[in-house]
């Protein structure tokens, strides 16, 4: 690390010349970054406290909104040209994932289940049109997609089914009872 060097004002500045007070210094930059990180950590702490409190007191609508905000992007499009919309529903004895895939057939979709994730892949192709029937405008998305969702701990990976009906893919997972390792310790 002895040969590592950071240049703020350039090497050609004479040693006897005072640095320009109007130019930002490395210390100011470092402090700004530190302040930004501290603010981010405080915001995460605030949101965690708020979520925990609302969860315990039954403030469901706000908790769901916050969870959606926090997890948005977690199940992002891993590759491809577009990302289908989905809905994940928790039922008493199952988890249900519904994915909107209009214009696609079941042969165009691949569903993979691993130990810890559900991966959905597919491709929506643009229908061929005659040369005289050109498209003037489109807001539809075409091409490949790949989307991976983490699976909860209580998913039964052996009890899974997938159906495709009217442009909606539904993947249904059974749930298992997860035994928590918990014990009460006597206080001496």
C-alpha positions in Angstrom: 0.0 0.0 0.0 3.0 2.3 0.1 2.7 3.2 -3.5 -1.0 3.9 -3.4 -1.7 7.6 -3.9 -4.9 9.8 -4.1 -4.6 13.0 -6.1 -7.2 15.7 -5.3 -5.8 18.8 -6.8 -3.4 17.3 -9.3 0.4 16.5 -9.1 1.4 19.7 -10.8 0.3 22.0 -7.9 3.3 23.7 -6.3 4.0 22.5 -2.7 3.9 26.1 -1.4 0.5 26.9 -2.9 -2.5 26.8 -0.6 -5.3 24.5 -1.7 -8.4 26.1 -3.1 -10.9 26.4 -0.3 -13.8 26.3 -2.8 -12.8 22.8 -4.1 -14.2 19.8 -2.2 -11.5 17.9 -0.2 -11.2 14.2 0.2 -12.1 14.6 3.9 -15.3 16.4 2.9 -16.2 13.7 0.4 -15.5 11.0 3.1 -17.7 12.8 5.6 -20.5 13.1 3.0 -20.4 9.4 2.2 -20.3 8.5 5.9 -23.3 10.8 6.6 -25.2 9.1 3.7 -24.5 5.6 5.0 -25.5 6.6 8.5 -28.8 8.0 7.2 -29.5 4.8 5.3 -28.8 2.7 8.4 -31.1 4.9 10.4 -33.8 4.5 7.8 -33.5 0.7 7.8 -33.6 0.7 11.6 -36.7 3.0 11.6 -38.5 0.8 9.1 -37.6 -2.4 10.9 -38.9 -1.0 14.2 -42.1 0.3 12.5 -42.7 -3.1 10.7 -42.2 -5.0 14.0 -44.6 -2.8 15.9 -47.2 -2.9 13.2 -46.9 -6.6 12.8 -47.4 -7.2 16.6 -50.3 -4.8 16.8 -52.1 -6.1 13.6 -51.5 -3.1 11.4 -51.7 -5.4 8.3 -52.4 -3.1 5.4 -49.4 -0.8 6.2 -47.2 -3.8 6.9 -48.0 -5.4 3.6 -47.3 -2.1 1.8 -43.9 -1.8 3.5 -43.0 -5.4 2.9 -43.8 -5.0 -0.8 -41.6 -1.9 -0.9 -38.7 -3.6 0.9 -38.9 -6.8 -1.2 -39.6 -5.0 -4.5 -36.7 -5.9 -6.7 -35.8 -9.0 -4.7 -37.6 -11.2 -7.2 -36.4 -9.2 -10.2 -36.1 -10.2 -13.8 -32.8 -12.0 -13.9 -32.5 -11.9 -17.6 -34.6 -11.3 -20.6 -36.6 -8.6 -22.3 -39.5 -8.2 -20.0 -40.9 -9.3 -16.6 -44.4 -10.7 -16.1 -46.6 -9.5 -13.3 -47.3 -11.9 -10.5 -49.2 -12.4 -7.3 -48.2 -14.5 -4.4 -50.9 -15.7 -2.1 -50.7 -17.5 1.2 -53.5 -19.9 2.0 -54.0 -22.0 5.1 -52.3 -25.0 3.7 -50.6 -23.7 0.5 -48.7 -21.0 -1.2 -50.0 -19.9 -4.6 -48.1 -18.0 -7.3 -50.1 -16.6 -10.2 -48.2 -15.1 -13.2 -49.9 -13.1 -15.9 -48.6 -14.4 -19.3 -51.2 -13.2 -21.9 -50.6 -14.4 -25.4 -48.5 -17.3 -24.3 -49.1 -21.1 -24.4 -48.1 -23.6 -21.7 -45.4 -24.9 -24.0 -43.8 -21.5 -23.9 -43.2 -21.7 -20.1 -40.8 -23.6 -18.0 -41.1 -24.0 -14.2 -38.2 -25.1 -12.1 -38.1 -25.8 -8.3 -34.9 -26.1 -6.4 -34.2 -26.4 -2.7 -34.6 -22.7 -2.1 -36.2 -21.1 -5.1 -38.9 -21.2 -7.8 -37.6 -20.2 -11.3 -40.0 -19.2 -14.1 -38.7 -19.0 -17.6 -40.4 -18.4 -21.0 -40.6 -16.5 -24.2 -43.4 -14.5 -25.7 -42.9 -14.2 -29.5 -44.4 -11.6 -31.7 -46.9 -13.1 -34.2 -45.8 -13.0 -37.8 -47.7 -10.5 -39.9 -47.9 -10.0 -43.6 -45.8 -7.3 -45.1 -48.8 -5.2 -45.9 -50.0 -5.5 -42.3 -47.3 -3.5 -40.4 -47.5 -2.6 -36.7 -47.8 1.1 -36.2 -47.5 1.0 -32.4 -47.2 -1.6 -29.7 -47.1 -1.5 -25.9 -46.8 -5.2 -25.6 -43.6 -6.8 -24.3 -42.0 -9.6 -26.3 -39.0 -11.8 -25.8 -37.6 -14.0 -23.1 -38.0 -13.7 -19.4 -36.5 -15.4 -16.3 -37.7 -14.8 -12.8 -36.6 -16.4 -9.6 -38.5 -16.3 -6.3 -37.1 -17.5 -2.9 -39.2 -20.2 -1.3 -40.3 -19.9 2.4 -39.0 -22.4 4.9 -42.3 -24.2 5.3 -42.8 -25.0 1.5 -43.3 -28.6 0.7 -41.1 -29.0 -2.3 -42.6 -32.4 -3.1 -46.2 -31.2 -3.2 -46.1 -28.8 -6.1 -48.3 -28.4 -9.1 -48.5 -26.0 -12.1 -51.4 -25.2 -14.3 -51.8 -22.8 -17.2 -55.3 -21.5 -18.1 -56.4 -18.4 -20.0 -53.0 -16.8 -20.0 -52.4 -17.3 -16.2 -49.7 -19.7 -14.9 -50.5 -20.9 -11.4 -47.9 -22.7 -9.3 -49.2 -24.2 -6.0 -47.0 -25.4 -3.2 -48.2 -27.4 -0.2 -47.0 -26.3 3.3 -45.4 -28.3 6.0 -45.3 -27.7 9.7 -41.8 -26.4 10.6 -40.7 -27.4 14.0 -38.9 -24.5 15.7 -36.1 -25.5 18.0 -37.1 -23.6 21.1 -36.7 -24.3 24.8 -37.2 -22.4 28.0 -34.1 -21.8 30.1 -34.4 -21.6 33.9 -32.8 -18.4 35.2 -30.5 -19.1 38.1 
